[in-house]
Amino acid sequence: MYRRMMGLAVRRPGIIPALLGLAWASRRIGWYRRFPFLPIPPRSYLEWRLDTAYGEAEADPPERETLRYLNWTRRMRKGG
């Protein structure tokens, strides 16, 4: 999933702020103590999100839905 997000950022650089905001908002507690020392969401969180949305943790959502989710999270963090 992380690779997919990176590929999306390369193809659509305009979503990088939304990706960074989402990563920061859902970062692992104590992220700075564990390798890879990046404030990214734990895999268990991503699997849970995919499982609740698609019924399986290994789902591969379409790019359009991923972009819509990123835009939604950005709007929610801004307050509406």
C-alpha positions in Angstrom: 0.0 0.0 0.0 2.8 2.4 0.8 4.3 1.8 -2.7 1.0 2.5 -4.3 0.7 5.8 -2.5 4.2 6.8 -3.5 3.4 5.9 -7.1 0.3 8.0 -6.9 2.3 11.0 -5.5 4.8 10.7 -8.4 2.0 10.7 -11.0 0.0 13.4 -9.2 2.3 15.7 -7.2 -0.6 17.9 -6.2 -1.7 15.3 -3.7 1.6 15.2 -1.8 0.3 17.7 0.9 -2.8 15.5 1.4 -0.6 12.4 1.7 1.7 14.0 4.2 -1.2 15.3 6.2 -2.8 11.9 6.4 0.5 10.3 7.3 1.0 12.7 10.1 -2.6 12.5 11.4 -2.5 8.7 11.5 1.2 8.2 12.5 2.2 5.4 14.9 2.7 6.4 18.5 6.4 6.6 19.2 7.2 6.5 15.4 10.6 8.2 16.1 11.7 5.2 18.1 11.2 2.5 15.5 12.7 1.9 12.1 12.1 3.3 9.5 11.8 6.4 11.7 9.0 7.9 9.6 5.7 9.2 10.8 3.6 6.8 8.7 0.5 4.9 9.7 1.0 1.3 11.0 0.2 -1.4 8.5 -2.5 -2.7 10.9 -4.3 0.7 10.5 -4.2 0.5 6.7 -5.4 -3.1 6.8 -8.2 -2.2 9.1 -9.2 0.7 6.8 -9.2 -1.5 3.7 -11.1 -4.3 5.5 -13.9 -2.0 6.7 -14.2 -0.4 3.3 -13.8 -3.4 1.0 -14.3 -6.4 3.1 -10.7 -7.6 2.9 -7.4 -6.2 4.2 -5.5 -6.9 1.0 -8.0 -5.0 -1.2 -6.6 -2.9 -4.0 -8.8 0.2 -4.3 -9.1 2.0 -7.5 -7.0 5.2 -7.9 -10.1 7.3 -8.1 -11.3 6.1 -4.7 -7.9 6.7 -3.2 -7.8 10.2 -4.4 -11.3 10.8 -3.2 -10.4 9.5 0.3 -7.3 11.7 0.4 -9.3 14.8 -0.5 -11.9 13.9 2.1 -9.4 13.5 4.9 -7.7 16.8 3.9 -11.1 18.6 4.1 -11.9 17.0 7.4 -8.6 18.0 8.9 -9.2 21.6 7.8 -12.6 21.6 9.5 -15.1 20.9 6.8 
